[in-house]
Amino acid sequence: MAENQTIPIRRSVVPGFVTQAASDIPQKQEIKYPSEVIPLPTKGWFYPEDNVLSSGEIEIKQMTAREEDLLANQDLIRRGKVLDKLLEALIVNKSVKIDEILAPDKNAIFISIRRLAYGDEYPISVTCPQCSKQNKVVINLASLETNPFDFTNYTKGVNSFSFTLPASNIVITYKLLTQVDEQSIESELKELTKVSKESSKELTTRLKYVITSLNGDPDKMKIRKFIEDQLTARDSFALRKHMRDNKPDIDMSFDFKCNDCTFERRLDIPIGVSFLWPDVEA
């Protein structure tokens, strides 16, 4: 079983200008920005062998003012494309397909982008769930750890996990989501909102993309019908807990203690545009 470990960052490119060749022929100056090679939480284990991410690491360059302009682009923000465009700009190897990056690895990349750009301290304002008071909290991003995970229990190159539902005894397989999956989930939720605004169906919609088979049957229509009509609350809870506790991901939570009341709980760290482009007044 692998032990908890923080995310190391390995430097690979020294900042500065490339020296112009000693020649009478004019040469263009090429600007080199600092870049870092970061390990992926999945270690590349669940990517096909021919995918560049199967190496288990990725190189990203440091953000510049140009990328800050990108993060302020209201059109990209409105279309939900701003973070993908940021990744395209900062990932050094352009053969990496953004849509194929698995969710745990994307979390690690965003954390590293933030640390490289603004340091390890992440100040946020948290509303206490109990008393509704605002609390100023500073999270040390360098202290975030990867969850322990035994990769030897899984087939390398295959994005597939299994779990037996305790109530129905059905064996399901599920996968780590990619950006394509996340975009499909978001689009489906928007369409559902147009039809009915009474309640959110995010939980069941997400499960329809996560679950890949029922007792070995990959039929998508059967999976959807099962989730909509037959999945019990007990099985749903057990599955979600299992998926949360058994994945190669960074622990994206922190210990919160309210300054105004006795409330204490571990809360999730939000990642969005403000995470990567902090308010100068924060």
Summary of the structure (lengths in Angstrom):
residues: 282
radius of gyration: 21.6
end to end distance: 39.6
largest distance: 78.7
contacts: 725
relative contact order: 0.15
helix: 37%
strand: 22%
